Amino acid sequence: MSLDASMHTATPSVANSEDPAPLRGFAPLMRMALSGVDLTPLGTQLIARAASHPHEANTLMDLSIILQLLRNRELGLTIQAQALEMQQLYRLPAPSGKTGIRLLAIMSLGDFMANNPLDCLLEESDVALDMLYVGANLPFPDTLPDHDLVICAINESEQNDPLLMQLGAALKGWPRPVLNAPEQIAKLSRDEACILFSSLPGIDMPISVRIDRQTLECLGRQEMPITSIVKDGDFPVIARPVDSHAGQGLVKLDNAAAIAEYLKMLPDKNEFYLARFVD
């Protein structure tokens, strides 16, 4: 990926005669899902719209969100990739109808855990949000929308860490204020964050230890004590796969015997985090 720190600004053309459909975005679609609304009819409408208007990137991006909300992650990401082939920049006008701040968000392709859902934070605000997706095959475009500040909305993960480090270099000396320095986000892995915060007064933060599947199997067979891995505690411990979020694969292991059953549930996971359980 080529990331050029020079900034050329222009008003983005995210909706033109070939792409008139506005972007709904994540926030309203997630709100519908959480309210129990069946998103299938809307998804069907967007599929029909995409068939008749094959160059509408906004339609494909909204369809990608709906598919993921309907737990069809892989197809949703495929549709997202198709949208990004057409267009890297997506605009959500200020919800209040009057723009007070023009915010440029740097995003990564991926599922809901890849980026901070900024539009959920900006509902009923006067912030106009431009979301620019970058990645290995998505370099910075030649022109960027004019903006008052830029925010790195990319979350820490093994997949995103190389991109975050590149962005850290690219955004140094940026002519607008930068929120969320990318190189600092890269330090927020579960095993790094606990080290950063452990020495702060008033904070009791369990140490998260990253181990491979073989080591976890050894703990389950009691070939080594749990205290040899989790230095600040004993059973029960919290276990989760590396790069898992929202409680996926998260369990409390009360003893060594529980480990074998846990690993049977996750046959395709090879690396895990362990930390002492805090009630």
C-alpha positions as CSV (number, residue, x, y, z in Angstrom):
1,M,0.0,0.0,0.0
2,S,1.2,3.5,-0.8
3,L,0.3,6.1,1.8
4,D,1.1,9.6,0.8
5,A,1.1,12.1,3.7
6,S,0.6,15.0,1.3
7,M,-3.0,16.2,1.4
8,H,-5.0,17.3,-1.7
9,T,-8.5,18.3,-0.8
10,A,-11.7,18.3,-2.9
11,T,-15.4,18.0,-2.4
12,P,-16.0,14.2,-2.7
13,S,-18.2,13.0,-5.4
14,V,-19.9,10.1,-3.6
15,A,-23.3,10.6,-5.2
16,N,-23.6,11.4,-8.9
17,S,-25.9,10.5,-11.7
18,E,-24.7,6.9,-11.7
19,D,-24.8,6.6,-7.9
20,P,-27.8,8.6,-6.5
21,A,-28.7,6.3,-3.6
22,P,-27.7,7.9,-0.3
23,L,-25.8,5.8,2.2
24,R,-27.8,4.6,5.2
25,G,-24.8,3.5,7.2
26,F,-24.3,1.2,10.1
27,A,-26.1,3.1,12.9
28,P,-29.7,3.0,11.6
29,L,-29.4,-0.5,10.4
30,M,-28.0,-1.7,13.7
31,R,-30.8,0.1,15.5
32,M,-33.3,-1.7,13.4
33,A,-31.7,-5.1,14.1
34,L,-31.6,-4.4,17.9
35,S,-35.2,-3.4,17.8
36,G,-36.2,-6.8,16.3
37,V,-36.9,-5.5,12.8
38,D,-36.5,-8.2,10.2
39,L,-33.9,-6.8,7.8
40,T,-34.5,-9.5,5.2
41,P,-37.1,-7.4,3.1
42,L,-34.8,-4.4,3.0
43,G,-31.9,-6.7,2.0
44,T,-34.1,-8.1,-0.8
45,Q,-34.8,-4.5,-1.9
46,L,-31.1,-3.6,-2.0
47,I,-30.3,-6.8,-3.9
48,A,-32.9,-5.8,-6.6
49,R,-31.5,-2.2,-6.5
50,A,-28.0,-3.4,-7.0
51,A,-29.0,-5.6,-9.9
52,S,-30.7,-2.6,-11.7
53,H,-28.0,-0.1,-10.7
54,P,-24.8,-2.1,-10.6
55,H,-22.5,0.9,-10.1
56,E,-24.1,2.1,-6.8
57,A,-21.4,1.6,-4.3
58,N,-23.6,3.0,-1.4
59,T,-26.3,0.3,-2.1
60,L,-23.6,-2.4,-2.0
61,M,-22.1,-1.1,1.2
62,D,-25.6,-1.0,3.0
63,L,-26.3,-4.5,1.7
64,S,-23.0,-5.6,3.1
65,I,-24.0,-4.3,6.5
66,I,-27.4,-6.0,6.4
67,L,-25.9,-9.3,5.4
68,Q,-23.5,-9.2,8.3
69,L,-26.3,-8.3,10.7
70,L,-28.1,-11.3,9.3
71,R,-25.1,-13.4,10.3
72,N,-23.9,-13.9,6.7
73,R,-20.5,-12.5,7.4
74,E,-18.5,-14.0,4.5
75,L,-21.0,-12.9,1.8
76,G,-21.3,-9.5,3.5
77,L,-17.5,-9.0,3.2
78,T,-17.6,-10.1,-0.4
79,I,-20.2,-7.5,-1.2
80,Q,-18.1,-4.9,0.8
81,A,-15.1,-5.7,-1.3
82,Q,-17.1,-5.1,-4.5
83,A,-18.3,-1.8,-3.2
84,L,-14.7,-0.7,-2.3
85,E,-13.6,-1.6,-5.8
86,M,-15.9,1.1,-7.0
87,Q,-15.5,3.7,-4.3
88,Q,-13.3,4.2,-1.3
89,L,-15.0,7.2,0.2
90,Y,-18.5,7.2,1.8
91,R,-20.3,10.2,3.1
92,L,-22.8,10.6,5.9
93,P,-24.1,14.2,6.2
94,A,-24.5,15.8,9.6
95,P,-27.6,14.2,11.2
96,S,-28.7,17.6,12.5
97,G,-28.8,18.9,8.9
98,K,-26.3,21.6,9.7
99,T,-22.6,20.9,9.5
100,G,-20.4,22.1,12.3
101,I,-17.4,19.8,11.9
102,R,-16.2,18.0,8.9
103,L,-14.6,14.7,10.1
104,L,-12.5,12.5,7.9
105,A,-12.3,8.9,9.3
106,I,-9.7,6.5,8.1
107,M,-11.2,3.0,8.0
108,S,-10.1,-0.6,7.2
109,L,-12.0,-3.1,5.2
110,G,-13.4,-5.9,7.4
111,D,-16.4,-6.8,9.6
112,F,-17.9,-4.8,12.4
113,M,-14.9,-5.3,14.6
114,A,-12.4,-3.8,12.2
115,N,-13.4,-0.2,12.8
116,N,-14.9,2.0,15.4
117,P,-18.6,2.5,14.5
118,L,-18.3,6.3,14.5
119,D,-21.8,7.0,13.0
120,C,-23.3,5.4,16.2
121,L,-21.4,8.0,18.2
122,L,-22.4,10.9,16.0
123,E,-26.2,10.5,15.8
124,E,-28.0,13.8,16.3
125,S,-24.7,15.7,16.1
126,D,-23.6,18.4,13.7
127,V,-20.6,16.3,12.4
128,A,-20.5,15.4,8.7
129,L,-18.6,12.1,8.4
130,D,-16.5,11.1,5.5
131,M,-15.3,7.5,5.7
132,L,-12.2,6.7,3.7
133,Y,-11.3,3.0,3.4
134,V,-7.6,2.1,2.9
135,G,-5.7,-1.1,2.8
136,A,-3.2,-3.3,0.9
137,N,-5.0,-2.7,-2.4
138,L,-6.7,0.6,-1.4
139,P,-4.1,3.4,-1.4
140,F,-4.8,6.9,-0.4
141,P,-6.7,8.6,-3.4
142,D,-5.2,11.6,-5.2
143,T,-7.7,13.9,-3.6
144,L,-9.4,13.9,-0.2
145,P,-12.5,15.8,1.0
146,D,-11.8,19.0,2.8
147,H,-12.0,18.3,6.6
148,D,-11.5,20.0,9.9
149,L,-9.9,17.0,11.6
150,V,-9.0,13.4,10.8
151,I,-9.6,10.4,13.0
152,C,-8.1,6.9,12.7
153,A,-11.1,4.7,13.3
154,I,-9.3,1.4,12.7
155,N,-9.3,-1.0,15.6
156,E,-6.3,-3.0,16.8
157,S,-6.0,-6.5,15.5
158,E,-3.3,-8.7,14.0
159,Q,-4.7,-8.0,10.5
160,N,-4.8,-4.3,11.1
161,D,-1.5,-3.8,13.0
162,P,0.7,-3.5,9.9
163,L,-1.7,-0.9,8.4
164,L,-1.8,1.0,11.6
165,M,2.0,1.3,11.7
166,Q,2.0,2.6,8.1
167,L,-0.7,5.1,8.8
168,G,1.2,6.3,11.8
169,A,4.1,7.4,9.5
170,A,1.7,8.7,6.9
171,L,-0.2,11.0,9.2
172,K,2.8,12.6,10.9
173,G,2.8,16.3,10.0
174,W,-0.8,16.1,8.7
175,P,-2.1,19.7,8.2
176,R,-5.2,19.0,10.2
177,P,-5.5,17.7,13.8
178,V,-5.3,13.9,14.1
179,L,-7.3,12.0,16.7
180,N,-6.3,8.4,17.7
181,A,-2.7,8.2,16.6
182,P,-2.5,4.9,14.7
183,E,0.8,3.8,16.2
184,Q,-0.8,4.1,19.7
185,I,-3.8,2.0,18.7
186,A,-1.4,-0.7,17.7
187,K,-0.3,-1.0,21.3
188,L,-3.8,-1.9,22.5
189,S,-3.7,-5.7,22.0
190,R,-4.9,-7.6,25.1
191,D,-1.4,-8.6,26.2
192,E,0.1,-5.1,25.6
193,A,-2.7,-3.0,27.1
194,C,-2.5,-4.7,30.5
195,I,1.2,-3.8,30.6
196,L,0.5,-0.2,29.7
197,F,-2.1,0.2,32.5
198,S,-0.8,-2.1,35.2
199,S,1.5,0.5,36.8
200,L,-1.2,3.2,37.1
201,P,-2.4,3.9,40.6
202,G,-5.9,2.8,41.4
203,I,-6.1,0.2,38.6
204,D,-6.2,-3.5,39.1
205,M,-5.8,-4.9,35.6
206,P,-5.3,-8.7,35.1
207,I,-2.3,-9.7,33.0
208,S,-3.4,-11.2,29.7
209,V,-1.1,-13.9,28.4
210,R,-1.0,-15.1,24.8
211,I,-0.4,-18.8,24.4
212,D,-0.7,-21.3,21.6
213,R,-3.1,-24.2,21.5
214,Q,-0.4,-26.8,22.4
215,T,0.4,-24.9,25.6
216,L,-3.3,-24.7,26.5
217,E,-3.6,-28.5,25.9
218,C,-0.7,-29.0,28.3
219,L,-2.5,-27.0,30.9
220,G,-5.6,-29.1,30.4
221,R,-3.6,-32.3,31.0
222,Q,-2.1,-30.7,34.1
223,E,1.4,-31.1,32.7
224,M,2.2,-27.6,34.0
225,P,0.5,-25.5,36.6
226,I,-1.7,-22.6,35.5
227,T,0.4,-20.3,37.7
228,S,3.4,-20.9,35.4
229,I,1.4,-19.1,32.7
230,V,-0.9,-16.7,34.5
231,K,1.6,-15.2,36.9
232,D,-0.9,-13.1,38.9
233,G,-3.5,-15.7,39.6
234,D,-4.9,-19.2,39.6
235,F,-8.1,-20.9,38.4
236,P,-10.7,-19.7,37.5
237,V,-9.3,-17.9,34.4
238,I,-10.8,-16.2,31.4
239,A,-9.9,-17.7,28.0
240,R,-10.7,-16.3,24.5
241,P,-9.2,-16.7,21.0
242,V,-6.8,-14.1,19.8
243,D,-8.6,-11.4,17.8
244,S,-12.0,-12.4,19.1
245,H,-14.4,-9.7,20.3
246,A,-18.0,-9.2,21.7
247,G,-17.7,-12.3,23.8
248,Q,-17.2,-14.7,20.9
249,G,-15.3,-17.7,22.2
250,L,-15.0,-16.2,25.7
251,V,-15.4,-18.6,28.6
252,K,-14.5,-18.9,32.3
253,L,-12.4,-22.0,33.0
254,D,-12.9,-23.1,36.5
255,N,-10.3,-25.8,36.4
256,A,-7.9,-27.7,34.2
257,A,-10.5,-30.3,33.3
258,A,-12.6,-27.7,31.6
259,I,-9.9,-26.9,29.0
260,A,-10.3,-30.0,26.8
261,E,-14.0,-29.4,26.4
262,Y,-13.3,-25.7,25.6
263,L,-10.8,-26.6,22.9
264,K,-13.3,-29.1,21.3
265,M,-15.6,-26.1,20.8
266,L,-12.9,-24.2,18.8
267,P,-11.1,-26.7,16.6
268,D,-9.9,-24.0,14.2
269,K,-8.4,-21.7,16.8
270,N,-4.6,-21.9,17.5
271,E,-3.9,-19.0,19.7
272,F,-5.6,-17.8,22.9
273,Y,-5.4,-15.2,25.6
274,L,-5.6,-16.2,29.3
275,A,-6.2,-13.9,32.3
276,R,-7.2,-14.4,35.9
277,F,-11.0,-14.1,36.4
278,V,-12.2,-11.1,38.4
279,D,-15.8,-11.3,39.7
